[in-house]
Amino acid sequence: MNRHGFETENAQPPYFVSTFHDYVLQSELPRGYKVLKFSKFTGELKESTIRHVAYFQIEYGYLPIDEFLKMKYFPSSLTRKAFTWFTTLPPNSIYT
């Protein structure tokens, strides 16, 4: 980048600040459990958000009932536009 005239010496690397509060991020799966691969939601107009959340609840079903874990792993079910939208939410804005 320096060769092309961009100043990189004081540049900060891009970083992501979670939309969840720390207590959500600190929740852990019980020993022996693995994170599932959830159905993906892209955020396209033809997709139903209600249907996706229902699928997520069903797929999540075998995991221990813990709202913080549901919150923590819900972004794993998002892709494309939906994931981009999620990553642009204000830091620490989701707590329930």
C-alpha positions as YAML, in Angstrom:
chain: A
units: angstrom
residues:
- id: 1
  name: MET
  ca: [0.00, 0.00, 0.00]
- id: 2
  name: ASN
  ca: [2.93, 2.32, 0.67]
- id: 3
  name: ARG
  ca: [3.99, 1.93, -2.97]
- id: 4
  name: HIS
  ca: [0.63, 3.29, -4.06]
- id: 5
  name: GLY
  ca: [0.70, 6.35, -1.79]
- id: 6
  name: PHE
  ca: [-1.38, 5.04, 1.11]
- id: 7
  name: GLU
  ca: [-0.18, 5.77, 4.62]
- id: 8
  name: THR
  ca: [-0.12, 2.47, 6.52]
- id: 9
  name: GLU
  ca: [2.18, 3.14, 9.46]
- id: 10
  name: ASN
  ca: [-0.54, 4.58, 11.73]
- id: 11
  name: ALA
  ca: [-3.46, 2.73, 10.21]
- id: 12
  name: GLN
  ca: [-5.64, 0.76, 12.59]
- id: 13
  name: PRO
  ca: [-6.64, -2.72, 11.45]
- id: 14
  name: PRO
  ca: [-10.39, -3.13, 10.98]
- id: 15
  name: TYR
  ca: [-12.07, -4.91, 13.85]
- id: 16
  name: PHE
  ca: [-15.51, -6.12, 14.81]
- id: 17
  name: VAL
  ca: [-17.10, -5.18, 18.12]
- id: 18
  name: SER
  ca: [-19.83, -7.61, 19.04]
- id: 19
  name: THR
  ca: [-23.44, -6.54, 19.20]
- id: 20
  name: PHE
  ca: [-23.78, -8.68, 22.32]
- id: 21
  name: HIS
  ca: [-22.84, -7.76, 25.84]
- id: 22
  name: ASP
  ca: [-19.92, -9.62, 27.42]
- id: 23
  name: TYR
  ca: [-22.16, -11.83, 29.58]
- id: 24
  name: VAL
  ca: [-23.69, -13.29, 26.41]
- id: 25
  name: LEU
  ca: [-20.31, -13.92, 24.81]
- id: 26
  name: GLN
  ca: [-18.99, -15.57, 27.97]
- id: 27
  name: SER
  ca: [-21.71, -18.21, 28.01]
- id: 28
  name: GLU
  ca: [-20.31, -21.61, 27.08]
- id: 29
  name: LEU
  ca: [-21.72, -24.87, 25.87]
- id: 30
  name: PRO
  ca: [-21.73, -27.64, 28.45]
- id: 31
  name: ARG
  ca: [-18.92, -30.12, 28.17]
- id: 32
  name: GLY
  ca: [-19.40, -32.60, 25.35]
- id: 33
  name: TYR
  ca: [-21.70, -30.43, 23.24]
- id: 34
  name: LYS
  ca: [-20.73, -29.18, 19.80]
- id: 35
  name: VAL
  ca: [-22.06, -26.19, 17.91]
- id: 36
  name: LEU
  ca: [-24.47, -27.21, 15.20]
- id: 37
  name: LYS
  ca: [-24.35, -26.10, 11.59]
- id: 38
  name: PHE
  ca: [-27.56, -24.13, 11.31]
- id: 39
  name: SER
  ca: [-29.67, -23.51, 8.21]
- id: 40
  name: LYS
  ca: [-28.57, -20.23, 6.67]
- id: 41
  name: PHE
  ca: [-30.67, -17.12, 6.21]
- id: 42
  name: THR
  ca: [-29.50, -14.70, 3.52]
- id: 43
  name: GLY
  ca: [-31.98, -11.90, 4.04]
- id: 44
  name: GLU
  ca: [-33.40, -12.08, 0.51]
- id: 45
  name: LEU
  ca: [-36.96, -10.82, 0.03]
- id: 46
  name: LYS
  ca: [-38.34, -14.28, -0.80]
- id: 47
  name: GLU
  ca: [-37.23, -15.66, 2.58]
- id: 48
  name: SER
  ca: [-39.39, -15.56, 5.68]
- id: 49
  name: THR
  ca: [-37.72, -14.32, 8.85]
- id: 50
  name: ILE
  ca: [-40.39, -16.08, 10.93]
- id: 51
  name: ARG
  ca: [-39.71, -19.38, 9.17]
- id: 52
  name: HIS
  ca: [-35.96, -18.99, 9.67]
- id: 53
  name: VAL
  ca: [-36.32, -18.32, 13.40]
- id: 54
  name: ALA
  ca: [-38.60, -21.36, 13.66]
- id: 55
  name: TYR
  ca: [-35.97, -23.52, 11.91]
- id: 56
  name: PHE
  ca: [-33.30, -22.11, 14.21]
- id: 57
  name: GLN
  ca: [-35.37, -23.00, 17.27]
- id: 58
  name: ILE
  ca: [-35.89, -26.55, 15.99]
- id: 59
  name: GLU
  ca: [-32.22, -27.04, 15.07]
- id: 60
  name: TYR
  ca: [-31.15, -25.56, 18.39]
- id: 61
  name: GLY
  ca: [-33.53, -27.92, 20.20]
- id: 62
  name: TYR
  ca: [-30.97, -30.49, 21.29]
- id: 63
  name: LEU
  ca: [-28.77, -27.90, 22.96]
- id: 64
  name: PRO
  ca: [-29.37, -26.93, 26.57]
- id: 65
  name: ILE
  ca: [-32.06, -24.30, 26.95]
- id: 66
  name: ASP
  ca: [-30.03, -21.17, 27.57]
- id: 67
  name: GLU
  ca: [-31.11, -17.87, 26.06]
- id: 68
  name: PHE
  ca: [-27.56, -16.52, 26.05]
- id: 69
  name: LEU
  ca: [-26.35, -19.51, 24.03]
- id: 70
  name: LYS
  ca: [-29.20, -19.06, 21.57]
- id: 71
  name: MET
  ca: [-28.22, -15.42, 21.16]
- id: 72
  name: LYS
  ca: [-24.54, -16.22, 20.88]
- id: 73
  name: TYR
  ca: [-25.00, -18.79, 18.11]
- id: 74
  name: PHE
  ca: [-27.83, -17.16, 16.16]
- id: 75
  name: PRO
  ca: [-25.39, -15.17, 13.97]
- id: 76
  name: SER
  ca: [-24.04, -18.54, 12.78]
- id: 77
  name: SER
  ca: [-27.35, -18.96, 10.98]
- id: 78
  name: LEU
  ca: [-26.96, -15.72, 9.01]
- id: 79
  name: THR
  ca: [-25.15, -15.21, 5.73]
- id: 80
  name: ARG
  ca: [-24.87, -12.61, 2.95]
- id: 81
  name: LYS
  ca: [-27.14, -9.58, 3.45]
- id: 82
  name: ALA
  ca: [-28.48, -10.81, 6.78]
- id: 83
  name: PHE
  ca: [-24.99, -11.28, 8.23]
- id: 84
  name: THR
  ca: [-23.87, -7.90, 6.87]
- id: 85
  name: TRP
  ca: [-26.89, -6.30, 8.53]
- id: 86
  name: PHE
  ca: [-26.06, -8.03, 11.82]
- id: 87
  name: THR
  ca: [-22.44, -6.88, 11.78]
- id: 88
  name: THR
  ca: [-23.51, -3.26, 11.35]
- id: 89
  name: LEU
  ca: [-25.67, -3.17, 14.47]
- id: 90
  name: PRO
  ca: [-24.29, -0.94, 17.24]
- id: 91
  name: PRO
  ca: [-21.84, -2.59, 19.67]
- id: 92
  name: ASN
  ca: [-23.44, -4.07, 22.80]
- id: 93
  name: SER
  ca: [-26.93, -3.31, 21.47]
- id: 94
  name: ILE
  ca: [-28.41, -6.79, 21.94]
- id: 95
  name: TYR
  ca: [-28.85, -7.96, 25.50]
- id: 96
  name: THR
  ca: [-32.08, -10.01, 25.48]
...
